[in-house]
Structure formats: structure tokens, C-alpha cells
Amino acid sequence: MSLTVVIVLLLAFSGGVYWLGRRRAVAQAQAETPLHSLPGYYGTWVALWTGVPALLLLLLFLTVGPRVGEAMLSANPPAAVAQMPPETAQAFWSDARALAGGRATSAQPWTAEERAALDAKVVEARRFHNTLTWGSFALAGVLALAGFLLAWPRIKPGLRARNRVESWLNVALIACSAVAVLTTLGIIASLMFEALRFFQVVSPLDFLFGLDWQPQIAMRADQVAAKGAFGAVPLFAGTFLIMLIAMCVAAPVGLFCAIYLSEYAGSRTRSVIKPLLEVLAGVPTVVYGFFAVLTVGPAFRAFFNYIGSWLVEGPIDPVGRYLMGVQGEMALTAGFVMGIMLIPYISSLSDDIINAVPQSLRDGSYAMGATRSETVKKVVLPAALPGVMGAMLLAISRAIGETMIVTMAAGSQARITANPLDSVTTVTRQMVELLTGDQAFDNAMTLSAFGLGLTLFVVTLTLNVIALRVVQKYRQAYD
Amino acid sequence: MTDPILTAAAERRLKKRHAAERRFRLYGQLAIVFALGFLAILLGRVVQQGYTTFWTHSITAHVYLDPARIDTSDLEGNNFDYLAAGDLLKRIGVKDDELGLASGEAMDLVSRDLGFRILDRIKADPKIIGQTLTFTVPVKANADLYYKGEIKRSTPAGDRKLSDRQMDWLDTLKAKGLVRGHFNSGFFTRSDSTEPEQAGVLGAVVGSALMLLVAALIAIPVGVLGAVWLEEFAAKGRISSFIEVNINNLAAVPSIVFGLLGLVLFVNWMGFPRSAPLTGGLVLALLSLPTIIIATRAALKAVPPSIREAALGMGASRTQTVFHHVLPQASPGVMTGIILSMSHALGETAPLLMIGMVAFTPGLPETLTSAASVLPVQVYIWESAAEAAFHERTAGAIMVLLAFMIVMNAAAVILRRRFEKRW
């Protein structure tokens, strides 16, 4: 009997209880003792008592059940496993779980003794699994019955069933809005937890200020350079360079788009251009990545190689030779495409902010004889400046956290450079590289991704908090 | 026409100011042209590189199942592709050399699907050995590219994937009417494959649909109810403003961080399967939650207080007021927000890479917990593939992805236009 069947049974039972409760309420109602609430509320109230606690228990089982089973399984490791190196022991446990669940095992060769231990553990794992499953099913049944028996006798015409149902609902609503807070807490907790494990191996100072990024060498424990090099400064530099290029493209273009749309364009032009910019904003980032790799990259390469071929054997021959060898995979490609991606974001944020500048300011300026552009430059923009700065900060935070474009177009050499024609790597790109493929959570290489993730989260969060504050304060000032 | 009051100097200044005005306006127009120009180039390039995906070529092969060449004791061990390639050459009048090199080369022109289909037929009925059977199968990706003109004879022989005589054979086959161009329905009915000509997007589309279903089932009720509490029930105080700040910040957290959360929380701690629609859907649900809450709150805010006051005046409770009157009035706005956030979730890639969704997944995902691929990840995987034939498929998959997004966005726009009320 699977979980789905149990849940369907539970829902069916609650449905039946709803109907029974409703009928009981109607049957009890008399002329001198009318029902306090509509009959449906009585049914709903009984059904809630019956269904909700049991469902919550099943949910708990679904989420933590497998973990509890594993913990019980590995509570007393057999003697053979205790002597194994950690990787082999891990393979042993995963094989035991796989065999118990009827899945394919790893290719690890086990000796006869280990095999016997494994088989014993498989039996044990099945037993634990069955106990847990049936135990939780039985407990859910008991809870459902208990809820029903508790609520059933209390159905009286005087019961304020509507108020009770509404307080249930209120709790549910609060729980729903708490999910957002829990998500934030979950992000912080999970990043902190794994990052702390990383910082036990690599000191945070080495990580934040080290100049050498070579996580690959930490693959094998028996190598000389087993510790690897986890200095993240090259990644920060690469991220910063690409962000800077992106903002150089997006900030002026986005701002001018917003100015034109809000100050110059008529309502018909606006109604055509705004949705088109929204389309640009809705294009998935992986498509921008594809665009960067197959269109912008080759175009830039051809352009620079062409310029290079002009300069070769001229007065600045080395520059020409360098340009001849430029490849498509470079910071400029990724930054430029990211800039295009950010244009609609900056433009729509700035558009809102510019529109919030009161018309009286503009009218005053026009009355003094200023032209439109003078009004924009001397009155509207200074008034909107804090808000526009906030929008720029939000865009910067987005550029730093953007993943797909840099993963596909930026390259993977970690180096500190200010040359946009060089291939650089970024924090997000390295996270993808470290966490795709084999994920063993016991080496510094995988864990370093969480160090990077924590840094990324802290930086973007700081930027967002400042930016949102600025934007909000500014909006209030003119409301 | 000059104003008599203006001095010559003032007139010069005025001219300068007007020129500055025109320049400023031009900058604005240039910015718009730049942005929309790149939108056009982007979409144009995708279509230009991808439209050929929807057209492909199939070959009709008549295969004589020579009893002398088929080892019936070990059917799986036979190279039926090689057998069929020899027949193909005979049909266009090419004599094979003693080593069978020509057949080997001809084998590279027809999809490996042919061999599997012959094997299946023989397994179903071993008596057909000795007969001549007719199959219609896709041509190999490189041959397809040749017919489409992507592989050209003018390229030096070392730089192209087909030899001169392979191209000659392809021309002859086409001239004899054995090769036929047709709509590439296989692209929509097959899943990922290592062979470009057999790779399709069905698995990814189904995976995306399952994942969006999970995300919608969680994010929509939680997001809408959460927004209802914040907007209609919560006392405006410290707690609600803390939650509000929290949600606004969450909306701006990079999506890859949500992937890390999913990896640690769902995969590592709760033991959910990696690369499954269930896990991905949960991550996408958390990711789209802030957007849904913000959109729902905006829609609720737009409902005028008179509606609430009228309902309360008639004796409805606050809950009844909200759920019977306010929320239905706000529903077009809520729906628009939901659709837009789901369309955004559909294009999300980075968090899914974090939970291991880069594995090669051939078939269709059968359950919510089996390994699956989704459209944007399929694009990412194909983009990094070495074969040239995957490039057009990448663009083709992007076109499918964009088509879904356009449908969703159009639905949102229509909803907004049709049902939005101006109070």
C-alpha cells in the first residue's frame, strides 16, 4: 500500500466526514435553537480535525522518513565497515540502501565477508523501512480517527463553527506567508552549514584574499598538492569585470530608453515599445547564452581579428598580432550580452521612478523656458537620481548572480585581468562547474561551491537591501 | 523669421539649445533602436539557425536479409546496418571492394535506427530471413546537413565530415527518389539521443510540464494565500513589514542560490532524488513564490475598499469578504501574475543544473521521481555537444521553448486586456 493510496483514503474519509457532520448539524437544528453557522461549516470543521493532523504527519514522514531510516541503519556499523576508508564505507551504505530499494548498486567489488555484512544490512534496512512506513500509516489513521471522535460529539447548533473554521484558515494563511521567511532561513542555514564545513579545510582568509584558484588538484588525497588552491580573488575579479562591461552597455541604453519612453514617446509608441521590451526581458538566459556563443562571440572575434590584420606590420605590430589571436570566448562577449539582457530591467525600473517625479516639477521647469532635454537633465534626473541609483544597484546584483550567459560564453580560466578581450571566469560559472557531474560532499572541491554561494548571497543581499531601501524611501518622498 | 527682441547672441544660444534638444532626443531613439535591434537579431538568428530542424530527410531502404550473412544463433551480434548499407550501394550500382570499405562508409549515411528495426522484425518473426524488406528511416545527421547545404563540396576534404564518394552516393540516392525530404515529426515524438538525427524534444517537453505542474501546485496556493494574509489580515506592524522586506529581497536573490538550497535541503537532507521533476518543481516553486506574492498583493490592493465595506456591511465575516468578493475581483490580476511567474520558471536553467539536471536522459520521465530533462537544460546540453547537427537542434529546441513562453505570455496579456477592471 503506497503513500498515494493512504492519502487518497484519508481524503475520501475526510470527505465522508464532512457530509456526516453537515447532516448531523442539520438534524439537530430546531426552531428555538437555530444553527449558528451555515451547515457546511460544521462539516468542514469536523473534516479539518480529521484530515489535517494526519496529513501533516504523512508529510513529515515523507520529508524526514528516509533520513531517519538511514540514521537508524548506520547507527551500529558492522566490524568490516568500521575499518573501511570513508569513500568505501559510503559506497557500502549507498549499496545497502540501493539493494533494499531494489535499485542498481555501485560497481564496488565486495569481499565475501563484506558481502555478508551488506546482506545483513539490507535485511535490516528493509525492516526499518517497513516499520517506519507502516508505523506512520497507522499513526496517521489513529490521528484521523481521534480527530474525528474529538470533534464529532461537539457538533451542536450553538457551536460557532464558522469562527472555528476561519481560525483554522487564518493559521493556514500565516503558515503560507511564513514559507517565504522560511525559504530565506533555509538558504542561510544550508549555505552556512556547508560553507562552514569548507572553511574547516580552507581558511576563510585564504579563500577571500587568495590569488590562486585551482580547485581541481584537490581531487585525490594522496597527491602532493592535495589541498588545492582556493583563492577566490580571480573569480571576484572576473565577475566584477563582466559586471562592469554589462553595466557600461545596459546603464546608458536602459536609462535613455526609460527617458525616451516617459518623456518623449506618445502613448501609441509606448504601447508598442513597452511590450517589445518585455519580450526582451522574458527571453530565458540560456537563450542569451546561445546567442552569445554562436552569434556575438564569432562576430566580435571576426571584428577584432580584422582590426588586428590592419595593424599587423604597422607601428603597433604587437597589438595587431594580439588582436589577430583573439577568441570568441572572452569577457567582452559575456558582458555585452548580459548588458543587453539588463536593458529592459533597468529601463522598466527607471521608467517607474521617472514617472513618479511629480508633474509640477516639470511644469515649473517648462514655465521658466527650459527645453525638454534641459528639464530632464536639470530637474527630472536630479530628482530621480536616488531611485535610478537603486535601480542600477539591483541591476548590478542581477549581473553578479547571472549564471547561464557566463557559463556558456565567458570561459573557465581563472585569472586576474582588466582586459575585456581575455577569457575570465566568474563565481557562478565555477559553481556550475564544481557542482555538475560527480557530487561527493566530502571533499573541499565540492564544498568550495558553497563558500562561493555564501559569498554571492551575502553580496547580492547587501546590494538588494540598500537598493530596495533607496527606491522605497524615494517613492515615499513624492507620494 | 526672427524675433526682433532677440539679439544675435541670444539667437545663437537658442540654436545651440535646440540642437542639444535634438541630440538628446536622438540618443533616446538610438537607445530604443539598439535594444529592439538586438531583440530582432536574437530572434532572427535563432530562427535562421533553427528552422532547418523542422525539415529532415528519410531514406527508403530495401534490405535483402541474406541467410548466408545472418548468424541466427546470435542475432544481437549481427551488424544489420552494414548489411543494409551493402544493399543500398548495390541498388545505386556501386560495387564494393573486397574489404567492404564502401559499405562501411555507406553505413555512416543512414541512421542506426535501421539496424535496430531490422533486428526487431527478425526477432518478431525469424522466418522473414531470406526475404527483402522495405524500411523508411532518417538519414544520418551529416547526410541531412549535406542535403540542406550546410556541408558543401567546396570545403576542403579534410575539413568536412563526408568524403567525395559519400556525397556522390547521396546525390544518386536523391536522384533515384530513394531519399525524400519531409516535416521532421520525429523531433516532436522522440526524446534525447546521442545520435542527432534521432534526438527530439518530447522528453524535455514532458519533463518541463511535470516540473511546472509540481511548481504550480505548490507555489500558487501558498503564494496566493500568503499574499492574502499579508494584504488583508495581517496587522500592519513589525512582523508584516519584516515579511514584506524579506519577500522583496527573496525576489532578487540569484536563482543559482535557490539551486544550492534545493541541493542541500531537498537532495542532501531529505533524500529526494536528484534530477527529478519533483525536486526541480520544489525549487522552482520556492523561486517563483516571491513573484506570485508580489503580483497578488498588487492585484488585491487595486480592489477598491468600497467592495470590502459593502460585504462587511451586509454581515459577511472578514474571511467571507476576502474569499467571496475581494479575491474573485482581483483574480484577473492574480492569474496574470501567476502565468508570468510560471513562464519565467519555465525558462529557468541555473538552479536545475545545481540539482543535477545535466544527466543524459533518453526516454520519457515516467514518474515525478524518475530522472528527467527539461527544455532549457536540453538547450544547454545540446549547445555544448560537439556535432554540428546538434547546433540546429539547439536552435530548434529554443524555438519550441520560446513558442511555449509566447503562448503563456499571450494568455497573460489577453487576460489582462479582457478582464482587468478600472475602478
Chai-1 contact restraints between the chains, C-beta under 6 A:
chainA,res_idxA,chainB,res_idxB,connection_type,confidence,min_distance_angstrom,max_distance_angstrom,comment,restraint_id
A,T63,B,M270,contact,1.0,0.0,6.0,A-B,restraint_1
A,P66,B,G271,contact,1.0,0.0,6.0,A-B,restraint_2
A,R67,B,G271,contact,1.0,0.0,6.0,A-B,restraint_3
A,E166,B,T319,contact,1.0,0.0,6.0,A-B,restraint_4
A,L173,B,L225,contact,1.0,0.0,6.0,A-B,restraint_5
A,L173,B,W229,contact,1.0,0.0,6.0,A-B,restraint_6
A,I174,B,W229,contact,1.0,0.0,6.0,A-B,restraint_7
A,C176,B,V222,contact,1.0,0.0,6.0,A-B,restraint_8
A,C176,B,L225,contact,1.0,0.0,6.0,A-B,restraint_9
A,C176,B,G226,contact,1.0,0.0,6.0,A-B,restraint_10
A,S177,B,G226,contact,1.0,0.0,6.0,A-B,restraint_11
A,S177,B,W229,contact,1.0,0.0,6.0,A-B,restraint_12
A,S177,B,L230,contact,1.0,0.0,6.0,A-B,restraint_13
A,S177,B,I243,contact,1.0,0.0,6.0,A-B,restraint_14
A,V179,B,V222,contact,1.0,0.0,6.0,A-B,restraint_15
A,A180,B,N246,contact,1.0,0.0,6.0,A-B,restraint_16
A,A180,B,I247,contact,1.0,0.0,6.0,A-B,restraint_17
A,A180,B,L250,contact,1.0,0.0,6.0,A-B,restraint_18
A,V181,B,I243,contact,1.0,0.0,6.0,A-B,restraint_19
A,V181,B,N246,contact,1.0,0.0,6.0,A-B,restraint_20
A,T183,B,L286,contact,1.0,0.0,6.0,A-B,restraint_21
A,T184,B,N246,contact,1.0,0.0,6.0,A-B,restraint_22
A,T184,B,L250,contact,1.0,0.0,6.0,A-B,restraint_23
A,G186,B,L261,contact,1.0,0.0,6.0,A-B,restraint_24
A,G186,B,L265,contact,1.0,0.0,6.0,A-B,restraint_25
A,I187,B,L261,contact,1.0,0.0,6.0,A-B,restraint_26
A,S190,B,L261,contact,1.0,0.0,6.0,A-B,restraint_27
A,S190,B,V264,contact,1.0,0.0,6.0,A-B,restraint_28
A,S190,B,L265,contact,1.0,0.0,6.0,A-B,restraint_29
A,E194,B,V264,contact,1.0,0.0,6.0,A-B,restraint_30
A,V253,B,A31,contact,1.0,0.0,6.0,A-B,restraint_31
A,V253,B,F34,contact,1.0,0.0,6.0,A-B,restraint_32
A,F256,B,Y27,contact,1.0,0.0,6.0,A-B,restraint_33
A,F256,B,G28,contact,1.0,0.0,6.0,A-B,restraint_34
A,F256,B,A31,contact,1.0,0.0,6.0,A-B,restraint_35
A,C257,B,A31,contact,1.0,0.0,6.0,A-B,restraint_36
A,C257,B,I32,contact,1.0,0.0,6.0,A-B,restraint_37
A,C257,B,A35,contact,1.0,0.0,6.0,A-B,restraint_38
A,I259,B,G28,contact,1.0,0.0,6.0,A-B,restraint_39
A,Y260,B,G28,contact,1.0,0.0,6.0,A-B,restraint_40
A,Y260,B,I32,contact,1.0,0.0,6.0,A-B,restraint_41
A,Y264,B,R25,contact,1.0,0.0,6.0,A-B,restraint_42
A,Y264,B,G28,contact,1.0,0.0,6.0,A-B,restraint_43
A,L276,B,L36,contact,1.0,0.0,6.0,A-B,restraint_44
A,L280,B,L39,contact,1.0,0.0,6.0,A-B,restraint_45
A,P284,B,G347,contact,1.0,0.0,6.0,A-B,restraint_46
A,P284,B,P376,contact,1.0,0.0,6.0,A-B,restraint_47
A,V286,B,T349,contact,1.0,0.0,6.0,A-B,restraint_48
A,V286,B,P376,contact,1.0,0.0,6.0,A-B,restraint_49
A,V286,B,V379,contact,1.0,0.0,6.0,A-B,restraint_50
A,V286,B,Y380,contact,1.0,0.0,6.0,A-B,restraint_51
A,V287,B,I398,contact,1.0,0.0,6.0,A-B,restraint_52
A,F290,B,E383,contact,1.0,0.0,6.0,A-B,restraint_53
A,F291,B,L42,contact,1.0,0.0,6.0,A-B,restraint_54
A,T295,B,R45,contact,1.0,0.0,6.0,A-B,restraint_55
A,I340,B,F38,contact,1.0,0.0,6.0,A-B,restraint_56
A,I343,B,A35,contact,1.0,0.0,6.0,A-B,restraint_57
A,T371,B,R17,contact,1.0,0.0,6.0,A-B,restraint_58
A,T371,B,E21,contact,1.0,0.0,6.0,A-B,restraint_59
A,S373,B,E21,contact,1.0,0.0,6.0,A-B,restraint_60
A,S373,B,F24,contact,1.0,0.0,6.0,A-B,restraint_61
A,G401,B,P254,contact,1.0,0.0,6.0,A-B,restraint_62
A,T403,B,I256,contact,1.0,0.0,6.0,A-B,restraint_63
A,T403,B,A350,contact,1.0,0.0,6.0,A-B,restraint_64
A,M404,B,T349,contact,1.0,0.0,6.0,A-B,restraint_65
A,M404,B,A350,contact,1.0,0.0,6.0,A-B,restraint_66
A,T428,B,I256,contact,1.0,0.0,6.0,A-B,restraint_67
A,V432,B,L353,contact,1.0,0.0,6.0,A-B,restraint_68
A,L435,B,M354,contact,1.0,0.0,6.0,A-B,restraint_69
A,T436,B,L353,contact,1.0,0.0,6.0,A-B,restraint_70
A,T436,B,V358,contact,1.0,0.0,6.0,A-B,restraint_71
A,G453,B,L260,contact,1.0,0.0,6.0,A-B,restraint_72
A,F457,B,V257,contact,1.0,0.0,6.0,A-B,restraint_73
A,T460,B,P254,contact,1.0,0.0,6.0,A-B,restraint_74
A,N464,B,N249,contact,1.0,0.0,6.0,A-B,restraint_75
A,N464,B,A252,contact,1.0,0.0,6.0,A-B,restraint_76
A,L468,B,N248,contact,1.0,0.0,6.0,A-B,restraint_77
